[in-house]
Amino acid sequence: MIPSDLISVRLFKNCVAQFDPDYISEDDYIVLNTLQRAFDNNSNIVDSTLILSRELNQINIDFSVIIENFVSTLAEHYFQNENNSDPIITQFLNTNQFGFLSKVEEMRELQIAFKRLERKRLKELLKAEDELEEMEDLRIAFQRIERKEKKAILQKIEEEQKSAFRDKGYIHSLNENELKQNINWRFVSRIAAIFILILIPTGISIYLFNSKTTYISQKEKDKEQKDNNFIAEIVDITDLKKIDVPPMVSNQGTTILETSEQVVQGFGLVKEKIIITCISFNDQIVYLDQKIKSLETKHKELNTKKIKDKQSTLSSLNETAKKCALMKEALLKLESTYEFKNDKLKLVKQKKIDLKLIKVYSLSTSVEQKTYYLQIGEDYFDLSNGKGKFKKVIDPEVLEQFLDF
């Protein structure tokens, strides 16, 4: 396999090219050789990575930022394509350099979380379908009751007509032609009553047959004719049902760990670096809010129109809006969360955080125990749990210690 086919070579060139666009034209064999020497598991990790660090420093690029982007992107690709035979990926799997296996595991946990969210959404849809089925059963039951009432009205009409001919003296006084005419009138009136009961709701039909006279205005006739000639509109909501949430925005940087102790190695003071990754999901929230609003607006618009398959169309709009609401709810649960492990700190906020406002402190609570704190602007947060929601520091004694830095 030639280097240009290796995903590790292409991803590394793309990461460096964000800072030095000319690097994208670097020879693939040279890049592969650089990566293999830098991540050689047969040599000391510090010495091997120092080779790559020096080469990047020659073109004024921060090694820590590049390597974090590269390893994270490579881990994401491996998670989606675990059968990849890239030698650099194989090397990372064997040595777990830069927490490669941990990043793959994080993506696996994130996938599980989204699957749980999807199962919850499907349960909500199933519940909604059950409610619609119950409503349909009620509608059928009401129709049966209505037909029964109309049938009773029809029987009453027939009984009233029969009673008019039960007078024997009257029947005997009719000749044969008159009798035939009366029988024919009974048949015609019965057919007319059936049509009226079918076409007119129960309440109206009772009023008509109990009234001595009926009258339908010309305006009502014109309105009825207009309604009969109206053709149902066909509405396509395929594009509106699509949910295309934009990706999260992340920015990375480094900060010096401010500590209450000075660690000296050799002749100089060693300052520990913290790699910070800030993830923002404001674009996703804005998109979902606009999507939900457009779905609700379309629902109100179509609810007042005569359209084809109206019930299923409105139901589809409701289902899509519910899905967007669930996705928004899951994102908001990530607000003000963090994960702090070794020298890596990941922060999740809806709105983007300025890296210049972030500092990390280490305070010694005992000889062997340290407590880490995060500063964002003028606020301080406890990082002792390693992950979870931001816990703001309000203890005056703790806050007073930060004044010494």
Salt bridges, closest charged atoms under 4 A:
ASP28 OD1 - LYS13 NZ 2.77
GLU55 OE2 - ARG37 NH2 2.91
GLU68 OE2 - LYS103 NZ 2.84
GLU82 OE2 - ARG108 NH2 2.94
GLU105 OE1 - ARG108 NH1 3.26
GLU106 OE1 - LYS346 NZ 3.17
GLU118 OE2 - ARG121 NH2 2.41
GLU136 OE2 - ARG139 NH2 2.33
GLU146 OE2 - LYS150 NZ 3.47
GLU158 OE2 - ARG190 NE 2.19
GLU159 OE1 - ARG166 NH2 3.43
GLU176 OE2 - LYS180 NZ 3.76
ASP227 OD2 - LYS223 NZ 3.31
ASP239 OD1 - LYS242 NZ 3.78
ASP289 OD1 - LYS328 NZ 2.65
GLU301 OE2 - LYS298 NZ 3.78
GLU301 OE2 - LYS305 NZ 3.13
GLU329 OE2 - LYS120 NZ 3.91
GLU329 OE2 - LYS333 NZ 3.95
GLU335 OE2 - LYS349 NZ 3.21
ASP343 OD1 - LYS344 NZ 3.38
ASP379 OD1 - LYS392 NZ 3.35
